[in-house]
Amino acid sequence: MATADLRDELSCSICLSIYTDPVSLPCGHNFCQVCIGTTWDTQEGSGAYSCFECKAEYQERPALPRNRTLGNIAERFRPTETEPGETGIFCTYCVLSPVPAAKSCLLCEASLCDTHLRGHSKSAEHVLTQPTNSFMGRKCSVHHKVLEYFCCEESVCVCVSCCLAGEHRGHRVELLSEASEKKKEKLRKVVEKLRPEREETERGAQRLQERRREVAEKAAGETERVIALFRDIREQLEALEKRLLSDISSQKEELSLQLSDLMEQLEIKKDELSRKIRHIEELCNMADPLTVLQERESHGAADNEGGRERHDIKVPAVGDLDMDLISETLLTGLAAIVTGVKGRIYGQEATDLLLDINTAGNHVSVSGDRKSASYSDTDHGHPQSPERFQDYAQTLSSRSFPSGRHYWEVEVSESGNCRVGVAYPSIERRGGQSWIGENNKSWCLCRLFNNNIYAVIHNSEWEELSYIASCRRIRISLDYEAGRLSFYELSEPIRHLHTFTATFTEPLHAAFWVSGCDSSMRIIS
């Protein structure tokens, strides 16, 4: 009865089996780690996680600390506990009414219930074991006797005949119980070594679970941000559309009024001309010469016969829609929306960069606006200074980034090789450790034009990327606090090339390297 009560205390209420890797909930109830994890996976997205036992709810998925004490007790109880009937083996002699076996006799090759066990022979040759159906596996295949000993030299179980007259005669042997205890001791040591590894694995799984939750929360936040951004873009576009349509409508109404006034004036002129034409036609149809000749009204065309110049009637000029104003309003509005969107997407300071001519190597030509750098075979003999790179055609930006999120864009030439990235101000200025990417103080993307491929480099470790270069424009994005440096090829569509992750410990300067004839790069404002 006590064993049954202990089993109940050591059983998971989800799987109803002895605990495996038990964990504790804040409410105090314990479950197998896999059982409660699987249960909560099904509750994902429902808004709350609940205890299977008391139904206590948690808005966020709680951490699951391992109950080591309970786990150790469960492990020690599991190998020895056997409920009657759980083995599925029944007493050989209880034919009419099957009764679960309590023990099996290897000599008799029979299983016995508690009743038949009390009347069973207690002699040494009758070896009793836990209930089993595998009697042949417990007897010597040569002598058909019970396996009682363990040959230490060949690591096999043997019977007494094997030891006295068989092939194991003279070998060092032990009783199965003694050999079993020694092996158990070794296994316990193995378990003790495996437990820390399992615990570390468990902690790693919990860290990954936390990371997965962080990713889900961040994705949800980004989703809301993008939805809000596009909603705002649509509202701004609709407002811009209404303003443009209103401007077009106003211009149309103004022109329509002008045209209506002119049309009315022409209608009046047309009516006047029609009246004159009718009068003249009436005169032409008169038979009385005196009446025709005495008519003194000016008739325009008739007066022109007297030699006066004739003036043609022209339709007055009318203005058109101001397409330049409409286009300018559209472009200005769209530019304002794009500027606002960029600010909300990147949320960073101004990204305008200038090259620091004091760091430029002697084979680097820097343009007057300090936006371009190109390789030169000629040694420019720049003045010596501690900041200047001595051995490589490279330079840094004058501006540094000690914090925040930033991005800048670079357009590289079609020929030659180049590297773009970031570097600490403490980077060496001469020798192999001064080359961008070949030390632990700089990170860069390298474009090799002879192979038309990309590679990323940090601390002299190269990783060739699988992308074929298809565009000369590259964006470098830096999130200082998050420790991320990302490179994008501004092709169609934009392609993510690589992201470095690091814990930055110094301010970062943009870094540029050029090599080869006609190799150059330019910072795009």
Summary of the structure (lengths in Angstrom):
residues: 525
radius of gyration: 47.7
end to end distance: 82.3
largest distance: 172.0
contacts: 1371
relative contact order: 0.05
helix: 36%
strand: 23%
